[in-house]
């Protein structure tokens, strides 16, 4: 019996913050962990910028709701929900992910959450736990599932390393160079072809 | 952050084997763990009866596909998928559950699997693991989720005992008598009312 864990951004939907920056016209929101390595620093910076522009959670959710999943993503997610135990594992926040997960017809999502005050302002965030992606794979393995994991970036590596089978899906070149041990797959057709033999009959 | 685990039969769909017995007219398939306490003995008996009647997996799946979810179940499952991390945890087999899970629009299901030969005959079964329901709660707790669990029968008790909050959903009287510590809920409206304050804002 197998289970599949996948990243969200870069695999099923575009990068959220880059799109939020483009759609709101707020340049300062375009930075990612590639620019500010420390995630806590980056998130505190984003929350500060949102506050400066008077943007509440609802405003950001409305912007995120205009982002569309990648071509073919809903169909591929729908297939995975039918043929395996499929969990989306993300370092984003459930409140930001919801408008996108809705467009993927609500697969199960494990991620972090925001702290929002009574007026709807984002005041902070709560990480579910440290090593959150890796721990999901460990949890599924503790349930006797063979875990297949895929993601596109550095924050997926610990999840990939913990899985029985792992794939870099559409990764940037530097990730491929740093982790040559993982097979690289570029589109859903190729991904399905890779997964089918691993699913076997179970 | 919370997660919800629920049983399948008796909570979202009727008892499968009783219905398979009714719909096929095969009396010998109506027995459940209430009649034959040892689960392995019961399953080996069922597989023998299926073989005697020349019934393949596909035949049973066709029968199961005619069973309908309980009134209001698809709507309640749909709501749970949106507002929490929702996992159906069952002691049935993925091959039997699929025609029902499909009618619930494919929530994530953790259960056991059948052994099927090349001709489509059911030749055995593979339990995912011992204490499979309890271990799902432990796995979700290891991911830092507060787990709310509900089920209707004896095989749910270890899951309920492991959860942060637990409910007996529409249980038979003997289960209520044996486990008076769990609140008893009888319909989805009442269930939703119970769950909402537990979800809080997260």
HADDOCK unambig.tbl for C-alpha pairs under 7 A between the chains (distance, minus, plus):
assign (segid A and resid 81 and name CA) (segid B and resid 106 and name CA) 6.26 0.50 0.50
assign (segid A and resid 82 and name CA) (segid B and resid 106 and name CA) 6.47 0.50 0.50
assign (segid A and resid 85 and name CA) (segid B and resid 108 and name CA) 6.04 0.50 0.50
assign (segid A and resid 85 and name CA) (segid B and resid 109 and name CA) 6.67 0.50 0.50
assign (segid A and resid 86 and name CA) (segid B and resid 108 and name CA) 6.94 0.50 0.50
assign (segid A and resid 106 and name CA) (segid B and resid 81 and name CA) 6.26 0.50 0.50
assign (segid A and resid 106 and name CA) (segid B and resid 82 and name CA) 6.47 0.50 0.50
assign (segid A and resid 108 and name CA) (segid B and resid 85 and name CA) 6.01 0.50 0.50
assign (segid A and resid 108 and name CA) (segid B and resid 86 and name CA) 6.96 0.50 0.50
assign (segid A and resid 108 and name CA) (segid B and resid 108 and name CA) 6.87 0.50 0.50
assign (segid A and resid 109 and name CA) (segid B and resid 85 and name CA) 6.65 0.50 0.50
assign (segid A and resid 128 and name CA) (segid B and resid 144 and name CA) 6.25 0.50 0.50
assign (segid A and resid 129 and name CA) (segid B and resid 144 and name CA) 6.63 0.50 0.50
assign (segid A and resid 135 and name CA) (segid B and resid 143 and name CA) 6.61 0.50 0.50
assign (segid A and resid 136 and name CA) (segid B and resid 143 and name CA) 6.72 0.50 0.50
assign (segid A and resid 139 and name CA) (segid B and resid 139 and name CA) 4.90 0.50 0.50
assign (segid A and resid 143 and name CA) (segid B and resid 135 and name CA) 6.62 0.50 0.50
assign (segid A and resid 143 and name CA) (segid B and resid 136 and name CA) 6.74 0.50 0.50
assign (segid A and resid 144 and name CA) (segid B and resid 128 and name CA) 6.27 0.50 0.50
assign (segid A and resid 144 and name CA) (segid B and resid 129 and name CA) 6.65 0.50 0.50
